[in-house]
Amino acid sequence: MDAIILAAGYAIRLYPLTENTPKPLLKVGNIPIIEHIIGKLENLGIDNIYIITNDKFHKNFNYWLQNFDAKMPIEIINDNTKSNDDRLGALGDINFLIKKKDISNDMLVIAGDNLFELSLKEVFEIFKKKNHNCVVLYDIRDLALAKNYGVVKVENNIISGFEEKPSEPKSTLISTGIYLFPKKTITLIEKYLAQGNNPDKTGDFIEWLHKREKIYAYITDKKWYDIGSIDQLEKANKEYKNKK
């Protein structure tokens, strides 16, 4: 299995913090967010970790990697975009990477602004046993808050519906930005994009995919942070500092 960390966003909502620093390299608990993520990938039998970024922040990630004691092969990939206006989007970046590196393995895809306490070992074992798509969900337990996320409907542990930031959520289960895709899904990513679907949001792909392929839901109650605002960053920093 290959791991893909999506880190090609420009994080304009976090300016000025991210004007010259990519969001995954912001520190939480004095450790860059991306190092928290990589720590969760250890002992899973990952073959390669690909961090896909943009031309603006490519040098930042290369400098970080030179000073990081990596326990697994890590490669920084530049998607060659230069601004928020010409970004490829999450699915566009995944497809770019698949073609550039000729990926034909199962894939673990994680958003680069993800902070989570969940151990990936159990969900990884379920994925290997089922050999189907799997998405990690978090129960936010608040319908008002759910409006800000991708909301998922689940029946018998299978995803039966997905809505991106709905005005009237049908569930409090939200996508965490952690996806496990078997290698057979690679051709479906290409098909999704060829049909002219939105390349920017992984949630839109999940909505399209669940109508064609089985997607298992793994629900966690462990703490999870989507670092999409300064407020969330401050909350995460407070939480991680208190753990020390």
Secondary structure by P-SEA (a helix, b strand, c coil): cbbbbbccccccccccccccccccccccccccaaaaaaaaaccccccbbbbbbccccaaaaaaaaaacccccbbbbbbcccccccccccaaaaaaaaaaaaccccbbbbbcccccccccaaaaaaaaaaaccbbbbbbcccccccccccbbbbbcccccccccccccccccccccccbbbbcccaaaaaaaaaaaccccccaaaaaaaaaacbbbbbbbbcccccccccaaaaaaaaaaaaaac
